[in-house]
């Protein structure tokens, strides 16, 4: 479930579920949700402030604990996706890496974090939903 909030009232503005109804959730909403988890956003303009992973310390800052838990869930989704697609499909998904990868600053070890919900949204956009898959 992805939720966006109205910046002035802090009330939920739009709800979306990328698993049960992926067409109802626009990609910009998914990326905005990811930026709330990995980086920082401007709620007034609904824009991403930074595309780098923000530093958090859940052991010392209680407010960072829910962010850490969400990041861990999103990483687990991304790992599951990567482990359950074939190599050709993964290469196709990697063409969209700028949408799901969040760079980690070098001072914090470098590399990238993959956002699981964004990966799922990309897969749903790349899939032909009219294709039937046999399970025999």
KEBA-304893 format. One line per 8 residues: number of its first residue (from 1); their letters; for each residue x, y, z of N, C-alpha, C. Coordinates in Angstrom, 1 decimal. Example, Ala and Ser with C-alpha at 12.3 -4.5 7.8 and 13.67 -1.06 7.14 Angstrom:
BEGIN
1) as) 13.2,-5.7,7.8,12.3,-4.5,7.8,13.2,-3.3,7.8 | 12.8,-2.2,7.1,13.7,-1.1,7.1,12.9,0.0,7.9
This chain:
BEGIN
1) xxxxxxxx) 0.8,-1.2,0.0,0.0,0.0,0.0,0.9,1.2,0.0 | 0.7,2.1,-0.9,1.4,3.4,-1.0,0.4,4.5,-0.7 | 0.9,5.5,0.1,0.0,6.6,0.5,0.8,7.9,0.2 | 0.1,8.9,-0.3,0.7,10.2,-0.4,-0.2,11.1,0.5 | 0.5,12.1,1.1,-0.2,13.0,2.0,-0.3,14.4,1.5 | -1.3,15.1,1.9,-1.5,16.5,1.6,-0.5,17.3,2.5 | 0.3,18.1,1.9,1.3,18.9,2.7,0.7,19.8,3.7 | -0.4,20.4,3.4,-1.0,21.4,4.3,-1.8,20.8,5.4
9) xxxxxxxx) -2.5,19.7,5.2,-3.3,19.2,6.2,-2.7,17.9,6.8 | -1.7,17.3,6.1,-1.1,16.1,6.5,-2.1,14.9,6.5 | -3.2,15.1,5.7,-4.2,14.1,5.6,-3.9,13.2,4.4 | -4.2,11.9,4.5,-4.0,11.0,3.4,-4.7,11.6,2.1 | -4.0,11.6,1.0,-4.5,12.2,-0.2,-4.9,11.1,-1.3 | -4.0,10.1,-1.4,-4.2,9.1,-2.4,-3.7,7.8,-1.9 | -4.4,6.7,-2.1,-4.0,5.4,-1.7,-3.9,4.6,-3.0 | -2.9,3.6,-2.9,-2.8,2.8,-4.1,-2.1,1.5,-3.7
17) xxxxxxxx) -2.5,0.4,-4.3,-2.0,-0.9,-4.0,-1.4,-1.5,-5.4 | -0.1,-1.5,-5.4,0.5,-2.0,-6.7,0.4,-3.5,-7.0 | 0.0,-4.2,-5.9,-0.2,-5.7,-6.2,-1.6,-6.0,-6.7 | -2.6,-5.4,-6.1,-3.9,-5.8,-6.6,-4.4,-4.9,-7.7 | -3.9,-3.7,-7.9,-4.4,-2.8,-9.0,-3.2,-1.9,-9.4 | -2.2,-2.5,-10.1,-1.0,-1.7,-10.5,-1.3,-0.6,-11.4 | -2.3,-0.7,-12.3,-2.6,0.4,-13.2,-3.1,1.6,-12.5 | -3.7,1.5,-11.3,-4.2,2.7,-10.6,-3.1,3.4,-9.8
25) xxxxxxxx) -1.9,2.9,-9.9,-0.8,3.6,-9.1,0.2,4.1,-10.1 | 0.2,5.4,-10.3,1.2,6.0,-11.3,2.6,5.8,-10.8 | 3.6,5.7,-11.8,5.0,5.6,-11.4,5.5,6.7,-10.6 | 5.0,7.9,-10.8,5.5,9.1,-10.0,5.1,8.9,-8.6 | 4.0,8.3,-8.3,3.6,8.1,-6.9,4.5,7.0,-6.3 | 4.8,6.0,-7.0,5.7,4.9,-6.5,7.1,5.5,-6.2 | 7.6,6.3,-7.1,9.0,6.9,-6.9,8.9,7.9,-5.7 | 7.8,8.7,-5.6,7.7,9.6,-4.5,7.7,8.8,-3.1
33) xxxxxxxx) 7.0,7.7,-3.1,6.9,6.9,-1.9,8.3,6.3,-1.6 | 9.1,5.9,-2.6,10.4,5.4,-2.4,11.3,6.5,-1.9 | 11.2,7.8,-2.4,12.0,8.8,-1.9,11.7,9.2,-0.4 | 10.5,9.0,0.0,10.2,9.1,1.4,10.9,8.1,2.3 | 11.2,7.0,1.7,11.8,5.9,2.5,13.4,6.0,2.4 | 13.9,6.3,1.2,15.3,6.3,1.0,16.0,7.7,1.2 | 15.3,8.8,0.9,15.9,10.1,0.9,15.0,11.1,1.6 | 14.7,12.2,0.9,13.9,13.2,1.4,13.0,13.8,0.3
41) xxxxxxxx) 11.9,14.3,0.7,10.9,14.9,-0.2,10.4,16.3,0.3 | 9.9,17.0,-0.6,9.2,18.3,-0.3,7.7,18.0,-0.5 | 7.0,17.9,0.6,5.6,17.6,0.6,4.8,18.7,-0.1 | 5.2,19.9,0.1,4.5,21.0,-0.5,4.4,20.9,-2.1 | 5.6,20.7,-2.6,5.7,20.6,-4.1,5.6,19.2,-4.6 | 5.6,18.2,-3.7,5.6,16.8,-4.1,6.7,16.4,-5.0 | 7.9,16.9,-4.6,9.1,16.6,-5.4,10.2,15.9,-4.5 | 11.1,15.2,-5.2,12.2,14.6,-4.5,13.3,15.6,-4.3
49) xxxxxxxx) 13.8,15.7,-3.1,14.8,16.7,-2.8,16.2,16.2,-3.2 | 16.4,14.9,-2.8,17.7,14.3,-3.1,17.5,12.9,-3.6 | 18.3,12.4,-4.5,18.2,11.1,-5.1,19.2,10.2,-4.4 | 19.9,10.6,-3.4,20.8,9.8,-2.6,20.2,9.2,-1.4 | 20.6,8.1,-0.9,20.1,7.5,0.3,20.6,8.4,1.5 | 19.6,8.7,2.3,19.9,9.5,3.5,20.5,8.7,4.6 | 21.4,9.2,5.4,21.9,8.5,6.5,20.9,8.5,7.7 | 20.7,7.3,8.2,19.9,7.2,9.4,20.6,6.4,10.4
57) xxxxxxxx) 20.2,6.5,11.7,20.8,5.7,12.8,19.7,5.2,13.7 | 19.1,4.1,13.4,17.9,3.5,14.1,18.3,3.1,15.6 | 19.6,2.9,15.9,19.9,2.5,17.2,20.0,3.7,18.2 | 20.2,4.9,17.6,20.3,6.1,18.5,19.2,7.1,18.3 | 18.5,7.0,17.1,17.4,7.9,16.9,16.1,7.1,16.7 | 15.2,7.2,17.7,14.0,6.4,17.6,13.1,6.7,16.4 | 13.2,7.9,15.9,12.4,8.3,14.7,12.9,7.6,13.4 | 14.2,7.1,13.5,14.7,6.4,12.3,14.3,4.9,12.3
65) xxxxxxxx) 13.8,4.4,13.4,13.5,3.0,13.4,12.4,2.6,12.4 | 11.3,3.3,12.3,10.3,3.0,11.2,10.8,3.1,9.8 | 11.7,4.1,9.6,12.3,4.2,8.3,13.2,3.0,8.0 | 14.0,2.6,9.0,14.9,1.4,8.8,14.0,0.2,8.5 | 12.9,0.0,9.2,12.1,-1.2,9.0,11.5,-1.2,7.6 | 11.1,0.0,7.1,10.5,0.1,5.8,11.6,-0.2,4.8 | 12.8,0.4,5.0,13.9,0.1,4.0,14.2,-1.4,4.0 | 14.2,-2.0,5.1,14.5,-3.4,5.2,13.5,-4.2,4.4
73) xxxxxxxx) 12.2,-3.9,4.6,11.1,-4.6,3.8,11.3,-4.4,2.3 | 11.6,-3.1,1.9,11.8,-2.8,0.5,13.0,-3.6,-0.1 | 14.1,-3.7,0.7,15.2,-4.4,0.2,14.9,-5.9,0.1 | 14.1,-6.4,1.0,13.7,-7.8,0.9,12.9,-8.1,-0.3 | 12.0,-7.2,-0.6,11.2,-7.3,-1.9,12.1,-7.3,-3.1 | 13.0,-6.4,-3.1,14.0,-6.2,-4.2,14.8,-7.5,-4.4 | 15.3,-8.1,-3.3,16.1,-9.3,-3.3,15.3,-10.4,-3.9 | 14.0,-10.5,-3.4,13.1,-11.6,-3.9,12.9,-11.5,-5.4
81) xxxxxxxx) 12.6,-10.3,-5.8,12.4,-10.0,-7.3,13.6,-10.5,-8.1 | 14.8,-10.0,-7.6,16.0,-10.3,-8.4,16.3,-11.8,-8.4 | 16.0,-12.5,-7.3,16.2,-13.9,-7.3,15.2,-14.8,-8.0 | 14.1,-14.2,-8.4,13.0,-14.9,-9.0,12.7,-14.6,-10.5 | 13.6,-13.8,-11.1,13.5,-13.6,-12.6,14.7,-14.2,-13.3 | 14.5,-14.5,-14.5,15.6,-15.1,-15.2,16.6,-14.0,-15.7 | 17.7,-14.4,-16.1,18.8,-13.4,-16.4,18.4,-12.4,-17.5 | 17.7,-12.9,-18.5,17.3,-12.0,-19.6,16.3,-11.0,-19.1
89) xxxxxxxx) 15.3,-11.4,-18.3,14.4,-10.5,-17.7,15.0,-9.5,-16.8 | 16.0,-9.9,-16.0,16.7,-9.0,-15.1,17.5,-7.9,-15.9 | 18.0,-8.3,-17.0,18.7,-7.3,-17.9,17.8,-6.3,-18.4 | 16.6,-6.7,-18.8,15.5,-5.8,-19.2,15.1,-4.8,-18.1 | 14.9,-5.4,-16.9,14.6,-4.6,-15.8,15.7,-3.5,-15.5 | 16.9,-4.0,-15.6,18.1,-3.1,-15.3,18.1,-1.9,-16.2 | 17.5,-1.9,-17.4,17.4,-0.7,-18.2,16.7,0.4,-17.5 | 15.9,0.1,-16.6,15.1,1.1,-15.8,15.7,1.4,-14.4
97) xxxxxxxx) 17.0,1.1,-14.3,17.6,1.2,-12.9,17.6,2.6,-12.3 | 17.5,3.6,-13.2,17.5,4.9,-12.6,16.2,5.2,-11.9 | 15.2,4.4,-12.1,13.9,4.6,-11.4,13.9,3.8,-10.1 | 14.6,2.7,-9.9,14.5,1.9,-8.7,15.8,1.9,-7.9 | 16.9,2.4,-8.4,18.1,2.4,-7.6,18.4,3.7,-6.9 | 18.7,3.6,-5.7,19.0,4.8,-4.9,20.5,4.8,-4.5 | 21.3,5.7,-5.0,22.8,5.7,-4.7,23.1,6.0,-3.2 | 24.0,5.2,-2.7,24.5,5.4,-1.4,25.8,6.3,-1.5
105) xxxxxxxx) 25.8,7.4,-0.7,27.0,8.3,-0.8,28.3,7.5,-0.4 | 29.4,7.8,-1.0,30.7,7.1,-0.8,31.1,7.1,0.7 | 30.7,8.2,1.4,31.1,8.3,2.8,30.4,7.2,3.6 | 29.3,6.7,3.1,28.5,5.6,3.8,28.7,4.3,3.1 | 29.7,4.1,2.3,30.1,2.8,1.7,29.8,2.7,0.3 | 29.1,3.7,-0.3,28.9,3.6,-1.8,27.9,2.5,-2.2 | 27.7,2.3,-3.5,26.8,1.3,-4.0,25.4,1.9,-4.2 | 24.5,1.0,-4.3,23.1,1.4,-4.5,22.2,0.5,-3.7
113) xxxxxxxx) 21.0,1.1,-3.3,19.9,0.3,-2.7,18.8,0.2,-3.7 | 18.3,-1.0,-3.9,17.2,-1.2,-4.8,15.8,-1.1,-4.1 | 14.9,-0.4,-4.6,13.6,-0.2,-4.0,12.6,-1.3,-4.6 | 12.2,-2.1,-3.7,11.3,-3.3,-4.1,10.0,-2.9,-4.7 | 9.2,-2.0,-4.1,8.0,-1.6,-4.7,8.1,-1.0,-6.1 | 9.2,-0.2,-6.4,9.4,0.4,-7.7,9.8,-0.7,-8.7 | 10.6,-1.7,-8.2,10.8,-2.9,-9.1,9.6,-3.6,-9.5 | 8.7,-3.8,-8.5,7.4,-4.5,-8.9,6.6,-3.7,-9.9
121) xxxxxxxx) 6.5,-2.4,-9.7,5.8,-1.5,-10.6,6.4,-1.6,-12.0 | 7.7,-1.6,-12.1,8.4,-1.7,-13.4,8.0,-3.1,-14.1 | 8.0,-4.1,-13.3,7.7,-5.4,-13.8,6.3,-5.4,-14.3 | 5.3,-4.9,-13.6,3.9,-4.8,-14.0,3.8,-4.0,-15.3 | 4.6,-3.0,-15.5,4.5,-2.2,-16.7,5.2,-2.9,-17.9 | 6.2,-3.8,-17.6,6.8,-4.5,-18.7,6.0,-5.8,-19.1 | 5.2,-6.3,-18.2,4.5,-7.5,-18.4,3.3,-7.3,-19.4 | 3.0,-8.3,-20.2,1.8,-8.4,-20.9,0.8,-9.1,-20.1
129) xxxxxxxx) -0.1,-8.4,-19.5,-1.1,-9.0,-18.5,-2.1,-9.9,-19.2 | -2.1,-10.0,-20.5,-3.0,-10.9,-21.2,-2.4,-12.2,-21.4 | -1.1,-12.4,-21.1,-0.4,-13.7,-21.3,-0.8,-14.6,-20.1 | -1.2,-15.8,-20.5,-1.5,-16.8,-19.5,-0.3,-17.7,-19.2 | -0.1,-18.0,-18.0,1.1,-18.7,-17.6,0.6,-20.1,-17.0 | 1.2,-21.2,-17.5,0.8,-22.5,-17.1,1.6,-22.8,-15.8 | 1.0,-23.6,-14.9,1.7,-24.0,-13.7,1.9,-25.5,-13.6 | 1.8,-26.2,-14.7,1.9,-27.7,-14.7,3.4,-28.0,-14.7
